Amino acid sequence: MKLEEAIAKRIYDFCKEHNIAPNKIANMGGLPSATIRCIFYGRSKNPCTRTILDICQAP
């Protein structure tokens, strides 16, 4: 499994575990929802550390 696939899977699993929509994670992290979509659909081949940090720190 590639890194970008692992990141997308972990975000997806987190959303499913906590019953949160991916768009809500993006909003909570201060990111555009397109950022999460790009990660999910593989358009973002190398999500930057800051993006991952923003997702992780979403309240």
N, C-alpha and C positions, 0 to 999 in steps of 0.2 A: 504494500500500500504506500502510495506517495504521500508526502507531507501535506499537500493541499487537500488530498482526499481524507486524511486523518483529521484535519482541522474541521472540514465540513461535516464529517460524521460526528465529531464530538459536539459541535454546536447543535446539530440536528438532535442528537441524543439528549442533550441538556434541555432543549426546548420541549421535547416529548416528555421527559421526566418531570418537568415543572409545569407542564401544560401552559407554555408560553409560546406565542407566535414569534417566528423569526423577526418579523417587522418590529415587534415590541422590544426585542433584544437590541435591535439596531437603534431604536429611538432612545432606549434607556442608556445606551452607550454613547449617544450623541453622534451616531453615524447615519448616513443616508441608507435607506432600506436597500438600495441598489448594491451597496457594498456586500451585504449578506447574500443577496441573490447571486452576485458574481462569484462569491466563495462557493456557494452551493452548486452552481452549474459549471464550475471548473474554469470560468473565464479569468479568475484571479489565480494565476499560477504560483504566485509567491506573496501571500498576504503579509504586509509589513508588520513588524513587531508592535508598532503603535496601534494598529487596527486590532490586533489580537488582545492587547492590553485593554483597549477601550471596551471590547466585548466582555472580557473577564471582569472588569470593574463595574459593569452595569449592575445597578442596585437591585 
